Amino acid sequence: MKKTTKLKLQKILEIKPTKPFAFDPTFHKPDHFTSGDNYWEQGIRWQTWNWQDKPLGIKFSNKGTLENPLVEIKIYAKNKLANNFVDSLIEEIKYLYNFNLDLSDFYNTFKKDDFLNPILKKWRGMRPGHPSCLYEYLIIGMVLQNASVRRSVQMFKALLENYGTQLEFDDKKLWCFWSPGKLQKVSEGELRALKVGYRAKSIKRLDDYFSQGLISEKELRAKDRETQMTELLKLYGVGPATVWYLLFDVFHHWDFFNHVSPWEQKIYSKLFFDRDPENPVPVKKLLKHFEKFGKYKQLAVHYIWEDLFWKRKNEKIPWLEREIRL
């Protein structure tokens, strides 16, 4: 049994995102699978965070309103934190959760769209957001490949509990991601024993690549989209589907939409064409349909997708349950 690391409250800060800002749909995405590294309830999210090789606990609390937003951030750590460390962490949080995103043009562009505008009004202030660095996101992407949601959850849980750190803070026990290089002494066979299958080789190679410093997320963020795609596709086991997710979630390209997985194809077919998911609309036709959202096509579909999964939290959607198989 792994030892739990107890953390103490070290810093309390308040951040004002651009308005409007909707706390809950920004910090909680019901379509993200449960992983054991976070816990959400209305107005609060507890999240573990590996920053500069330090395992942290973070508690985000909603202290404002939609039009006058304020987010309280409590940072828990084993030891005192230097001011420059905290400053860099806050900048990263603001980036990953899009605290400074101006949504006004997006909302104005679609205010007369009969299908999209009601969803935009309902989720006004929602930002794309997640807590994962590039390395972590890639590991998650690998366990999502060719697997049901249930299977992905099992694989990720096994990885976290074997190579992560269990943290205790604010009466919560959550798992924190490991740092790149942690798997250097782990054999491919050991990973396979965790039932991750063929992904063991990809995970090992990815860990090697990052531990050798062959890729810098910070530098890659400053590059153009084509360069980002080229560099990401160099990574072993990373294909167009994973890159498509990365360009949206990690690199904030709201306009890029060139891939639809078979699972998403079924859901999009039902959502946009009311078509039986077992007889889905061709991917080419779906991508052409999304062109109507122009430079915001990925952001627009994000709102529609999240609206569906928030509905699932409150009501049973039989056709969707058949596709999720959790």
Summary of the structure (lengths in Angstrom):
residues: 326
radius of gyration: 19.8
end to end distance: 27.1
largest distance: 57.0
contacts: 963
relative contact order: 0.13
helix: 46%
strand: 15%
